[in-house]
């Protein structure tokens, strides 16, 4: 099942690698390197999943994470610190540790159901 | 003594006496007074139980007996008096000797003088204190001892003595025989004769040079302490044994902008931070009670309203018996150390963040280099080349404390592996790049150069690459740097069907992240790339290098 995935990552090399990896898994990716760009992307698209770097050049991505959850988009944090590095109220969310294991990414993506399917189940 | 009978006047006491005699059965009574030098000293009595006349021979006998008795009593009294007087005399003699001995051996100078100020007696203490013997001084005016500038003291002292007043502990200066001056404390009392008339004065002079020296030493030590306490870089204070602060140094008042009235006792709590004051007070009181030296760290509000951090210590000060008499305390400003510590933690966190990001970057470079590799050796070579490009970018950033780098420096380092055949050159003005731009340009240029070596102008023997850059005004008043990568003399190249990692990296890092854009043209002589990126004016160190930076 093809997903629409938002990738927020300010390290260009990591972002491009992640985008290519997801594309190779058959998903559609929108990438952004700043919170502003991310917010614009959230307005423009309906995402099935969002992968967010926590620290974007010194800015924390929690406000964008909150906006995404409000839209019903499942989020995954991408961080060098692991779950302990997250602010307490966000520690229950999925975390991909940097450097990232490709299998962990694949597992997470596989567990994610497309938005259309989820809303159908909800009905 | 007459023989006539005396009539006794009836008074209450005589009537009581008559009744008493009657009750005793006495009916007749005769008595003879016994005389001494002081008058009547007793009586000799004869009485009978029947009324009777006293015949002359009985009266003679009674008088004779009374005279003998009188004489005997007088003798006894005289002997008694003599004995008493002898004892008194002996006691007086002893007292006087004792007094003389005391006076002579006293450390104090004891001198008597008459109302004209002429010395009458002069003891050993006076000899020792002033250096004159008794022979030299008895008969001399006491003014011999008085320095010229204190001559006005003597008339005043004599005036007061004449009025019957005492002069007590009058601190002054007297002159010794050798001319040196000595600090003395004088106590002067009037001397009276038997009739109470004031005839002179006794003077006790005590040498107080030692005391003065001690006072002076104490004063100097106090002064030294004050000057030390006022000049140390710490805030300092003293408390009584109960922890009640009674003194602060000037630095305390300078830092806090307060007064002693506000701060004394426990007033210091006012400038403590509400989050800390209870904890600090509790600990401080516990140490005052236990006598253990106190140490704590807490913020204190300065005169400007800002809190600074202080390492504070207090030591109990004890008397000779080991009893705590006061505490001396200091507060050392450690705001800078505290900031440095916070900075250090921040740096470690930042370092961790950077290391993790770098590892993620290396991982991504590896995964992209090996992704579609048909030849593992080639893939490894590509990976190593990218890793070295990243390492060189880190080098130039580290050299600038990760504040950024010049574009010229970035280009030079990125082209290092490709520049051996002299077919690469670049030219452009001084432009300052942020750390992110530096990394993006480094890796982007590396990908362009790698591509040119494989397929473009650097793949053959004759092609050239020329890199030029210039500043332009972009949208919203931003200054943009535009870098042109122009390949000439190379084989014709075509846009690949799938955009590879390198090209995506250039587009992604320069266009989206950094608010710039990228144009890529695949021409007959090689690739032509235009990279545009905004330059922050504040970051552009235009003043440093206005000239052009180039490699011909």
Contacts between the chains, C-beta under 8 A, distances in Angstrom:
chain1	res1	chain2	res2	distance
A	10	B	436	7.6
A	10	B	513	6.4
A	11	B	357	5.3
A	11	B	360	6.4
A	11	B	361	5.7
A	11	B	364	8.0
A	12	B	439	7.7
A	12	B	440	6.1
A	12	B	443	7.5
A	12	B	505	5.9
A	12	B	508	5.0
A	12	B	509	3.5
A	12	B	513	5.9
A	13	B	361	4.5
A	13	B	364	4.7
A	13	B	365	6.1
A	13	B	390	8.0
A	13	B	443	6.7
A	13	B	505	6.4
A	13	B	509	7.9
A	14	B	357	7.3
A	14	B	360	4.7
A	14	B	361	5.8
A	14	B	363	7.8
A	14	B	364	4.9
A	15	B	508	6.3
A	16	B	364	7.2
A	16	B	368	7.5
A	16	B	501	6.3
A	16	B	504	5.0
A	16	B	505	5.2
A	16	B	508	5.2
A	17	B	363	7.7
A	17	B	364	3.3
A	17	B	365	7.8
A	17	B	367	5.6
A	17	B	368	5.5
A	17	B	501	7.6
A	18	B	364	7.4
A	19	B	504	7.6
A	20	B	368	6.9
A	20	B	371	7.4
A	20	B	501	6.7
A	20	B	504	7.4
A	21	B	367	7.2
A	31	B	508	6.8
A	31	B	512	7.2
A	32	B	512	6.9
A	33	B	508	7.6
A	33	B	512	5.6
A	33	B	513	3.6
A	34	B	513	7.0
A	37	B	512	6.6
A	55	B	353	6.1
A	57	B	436	7.0
A	79	B	356	8.0
A	80	B	352	6.7
A	80	B	353	5.9
A	80	B	355	7.6
A	80	B	356	2.5
A	80	B	357	6.4
A	80	B	359	7.8
A	80	B	360	7.2
A	81	B	352	7.4
A	81	B	353	7.8
A	81	B	356	7.4
A	98	B	356	4.9
A	98	B	357	6.9
A	98	B	359	6.8
A	98	B	360	4.2
A	99	B	356	7.4
A	99	B	359	4.6
A	99	B	360	4.8
A	99	B	362	7.6
A	99	B	363	4.1
A	100	B	360	6.7
A	100	B	363	7.0
A	102	B	367	7.3
